[in-house]
Amino acid sequence: MDLAGIRFRSLCKMTHYDCTGTALGKGDYAVVMTDRGPVLGQVVQRLDDVSSAPERTPFPKVVRAASADDLRAHQENARRETEAHAFCLARIEARKLPMKLVRTEILLDRSKSIFYFTADGRIDFRELVKDLAHEMRTRIEMRQVGVRDEARIVGGVGPCGKELCCASHLSGFEPITVKMAKDQGLALNPAKLSGVCGRLMCCLIYEHGAYARAKGGGTCPADRDGRMPDAGEAGDPSSPPGDGNEGS
């Protein structure tokens, strides 16, 4: 069995699909079926002759390699998404709905349009859906997402001055706790520990493993207060704490 690692627009996560018998290479585009419907994605990895355990759930299959028509439809959909997004924003404002539109997606075959939004609670958007269906002449789906997903979709720059981890390389979200900041001896200042989404920064997990091992009596020494020593207090000053593990 051959596998293709496929990444979709505005998503860092890579999903593997069975591409046996389909001529696909890294950088090519393919049409696959998702829970949302048919979507165009780019191949970022190719694995040949992969053996799969019998008890494992079968990999979903690639529908086809993207044709010139698929690529043109994808580009046209991007234009339509911009127009649909603007229309939806206008109707949200006109109906005074307490919701924030994050992204608009039109499926490759234009069978459905999906509008992603954030809100503090449940929203009665039935009249909004009628407005959208009348304008777009297609099925409408409204999907409520959380603030972390909003940051991933919209993107931006973090307090470190770099592109947001969730929008640049993270494939998923890990649970982040205040204890991680405590273990690293960081000041519990919400303004310093929060990302643009308003939640604890995902990067707090990057070095947490090394600090946790040090606090538990590992090879990296910590003082009696559980604080990692400054350079020169103990250990090798040329090797600051942290193991560089991945996270957001």
C-alpha positions as a printed Julia matrix, in Angstrom:
248×3 Matrix{Float64}:
   0.0    0.0     0.0
   1.2    3.49   -0.88
   0.37   6.49    1.31
   0.28  10.19    0.56
   0.51  12.74    3.38
  -1.89  15.5     2.36
  -2.24  18.96    3.85
  -5.21  21.22    3.29
  -5.38  24.98    2.96
  -4.97  26.87    6.26
  -4.31  23.63    8.15
  -0.91  22.5     9.4
  -2.06  18.98   10.18
  -1.11  16.34    7.63
  -3.5   13.44    6.98
  -2.48  10.18    5.31
  -4.51   8.78    2.43
  -4.18   5.54    0.49
  -2.9    6.54   -2.95
  -2.1    3.04   -4.25
  -2.3    3.09   -8.05
  -2.48   6.9    -8.24
   0.5    8.76   -9.65
   1.17  11.36   -6.99
   4.43  12.98   -5.91
   5.41  15.56   -3.35
   4.02  18.94   -4.35
   1.16  17.5    -6.44
  -2.49  18.2    -5.68
  -5.14  15.56   -5.06
  -8.87  15.41   -4.46
  -9.87  13.57   -1.28
 -13.1   13.04    0.63
 -13.33  14.5     4.14
 -16.11  14.71    6.69
 -16.97  18.07    5.1
 -17.03  16.74    1.54
 -14.6   16.72   -1.43
 -11.55  18.9    -0.81
  -8.38  19.71   -2.74
  -5.13  19.15   -0.83
  -1.42  19.2    -1.52
   0.83  16.17   -1.16
   3.63  16.92    1.32
   4.81  13.35    1.88
   4.87  10.07   -0.07
   5.34   6.65    1.55
   5.59   3.57   -0.68
   5.0   -0.09    0.2
   3.61   0.55    3.67
   2.35  -2.5     5.58
  -0.8   -1.94    7.62
  -1.85  -3.95   10.69
  -5.06  -5.95   10.07
  -6.79  -4.43   13.11
  -6.02  -0.87   12.04
  -8.77   1.27   10.54
  -8.14   1.43    6.78
  -6.73   4.66    5.43
  -9.21   6.7     3.38
  -8.49   6.58   -0.33
  -7.48   9.42   -2.6
 -10.35  10.12   -4.99
  -8.08  11.22   -7.85
  -5.09  13.3    -8.77
  -6.21  16.9    -9.27
  -6.94  17.81  -12.87
  -6.67  21.2   -14.51
 -10.42  21.6   -14.01
 -10.04  20.88  -10.29
  -7.36  23.53   -9.94
  -9.44  26.08  -11.81
 -12.47  25.27   -9.65
 -10.33  25.65   -6.53
  -9.17  29.1    -7.63
 -12.71  30.15   -8.56
 -13.97  28.93   -5.17
 -11.39  31.12   -3.44
 -12.87  34.14   -5.23
 -16.42  33.07   -4.31
 -15.39  32.56   -0.7
 -14.28  36.19   -0.48
 -17.63  37.39   -1.79
 -19.61  34.99    0.43
 -17.61  36.05    3.48
 -18.37  39.73    2.85
 -22.08  38.98    2.33
 -22.27  36.92    5.52
 -20.6   39.69    7.52
 -23.16  42.18    6.22
 -26.08  39.92    7.16
 -24.64  39.25   10.63
 -24.42  42.99   11.22
 -27.9   43.61    9.79
 -29.44  40.96   12.04
 -27.32  42.07   15.02
 -26.18  38.54   15.81
 -23.59  38.22   18.64
 -21.15  36.14   16.62
 -17.8   36.63   14.9
 -17.26  35.18   11.44
 -13.82  33.57   11.18
 -13.64  31.85    7.81
 -15.74  30.84    4.82
 -15.13  27.63    2.88
 -16.75  26.43   -0.34
 -16.27  22.76   -1.14
 -14.59  21.79   -4.38
 -17.82  20.65   -6.04
 -19.72  23.66   -4.59
 -22.24  21.33   -3.01
 -21.93  23.1     0.33
 -20.6   26.31    1.88
 -19.28  26.25    5.44
 -19.1   29.32    7.65
 -16.84  29.09   10.72
 -17.62  31.44   13.59
 -17.0   32.07   17.28
 -19.58  33.09   19.86
 -19.94  33.11   23.63
 -22.96  30.83   23.58
 -25.58  29.27   21.32
 -26.74  31.41   18.42
 -30.07  31.26   16.64
 -28.82  31.72   13.08
 -31.77  30.17   11.24
 -32.69  33.41    9.5
 -29.04  34.0     8.62
 -28.88  30.56    7.0
 -31.95  31.42    4.92
 -30.25  34.63    3.75
 -27.1   32.73    2.79
 -28.94  29.89    1.04
 -31.01  32.39   -0.97
 -27.87  34.26   -2.05
 -25.57  31.31   -2.75
 -28.06  28.69   -3.94
 -26.29  25.87   -2.13
 -26.35  24.0     1.17
 -25.19  26.06    4.15
 -23.43  24.79    7.24
 -22.55  26.92   10.26
 -19.68  25.62   12.41
 -18.86  27.14   15.78
 -15.16  26.95   16.7
 -13.16  27.88   19.79
 -10.78  30.78   20.24
  -7.7   28.58   19.72
  -9.09  27.38   16.4
  -9.82  30.98   15.49
  -6.18  31.93   16.06
  -5.04  28.96   13.97
  -7.35  29.86   11.09
  -6.74  33.61   11.09
  -3.0   33.45   11.92
  -0.9   36.25   13.31
   2.27  37.07   15.23
   2.86  35.93   18.79
   4.53  37.81   21.67
   7.84  36.27   20.58
   7.63  38.14   17.27
   7.25  34.96   15.21
   4.28  33.53   13.34
   1.82  31.72   15.62
   2.86  28.12   16.21
  -0.69  26.86   15.67
  -0.81  28.54   12.27
   2.7   27.61   11.13
   3.61  24.08   12.24
   1.46  22.54   14.96
  -0.8   19.68   13.88
  -2.98  19.77   16.99
  -3.59  21.39   20.37
  -2.2   19.99   23.61
  -3.75  20.74   27.03
  -1.84  23.62   28.63
  -2.01  24.22   32.4
  -0.83  26.86   34.86
   1.26  24.13   36.51
   3.5   24.12   33.45
   4.32  27.78   34.05
   4.88  27.13   37.77
   7.26  24.24   37.06
   9.33  26.54   34.82
   9.53  29.28   37.47
   7.61  31.78   35.36
   5.75  34.7    36.86
   2.03  33.91   36.88
   1.12  37.04   34.98
  -1.79  36.37   32.57
  -0.61  39.14   30.25
   2.76  37.39   29.87
   1.46  33.82   29.67
  -1.49  34.32   27.32
  -1.34  34.11   23.54
  -3.33  36.14   21.04
  -6.25  33.75   21.57
  -6.44  34.75   25.23
  -5.55  31.23   26.42
  -2.28  30.0    27.9
   0.42  29.96   25.22
   0.91  26.55   23.64
   4.7   27.01   23.76
   4.61  26.51   27.55
   4.7   22.79   26.8
   7.87  22.94   24.73
  10.33  22.74   27.62
   7.99  21.51   30.32
   9.26  17.94   30.09
  12.82  18.95   30.93
  11.72  21.11   33.87
   9.42  18.38   35.19
  12.23  15.82   35.07
  14.58  18.25   36.81
  12.05  18.94   39.55
  11.61  15.2    40.03
  15.32  14.65   40.62
  16.51  14.14   37.07
  19.83  15.16   35.56
  18.99  18.9    35.41
  19.31  20.35   38.92
  16.64  22.58   40.48
  16.91  24.42   43.74
  14.8   23.7    46.79
  12.07  26.13   45.66
  11.6   24.15   42.47
  13.14  27.02   40.44
  15.64  26.18   37.71
  19.07  27.69   38.56
  20.39  30.64   36.63
  23.43  30.13   34.41
  26.47  29.75   36.65
  24.52  28.61   39.75
  24.68  24.94   38.86
  25.02  22.67   35.89
  26.56  23.58   32.57
  26.04  27.31   31.88
  26.44  26.67   28.15
  23.39  24.34   28.14
  20.27  26.2    29.29
  17.34  24.08   30.47
  14.92  22.8    27.85
  14.77  19.94   25.4
  13.12  21.74   22.47
  10.13  19.4    22.26
   7.46  20.35   19.75
   4.2   22.07   20.76
   2.12  25.54   20.26
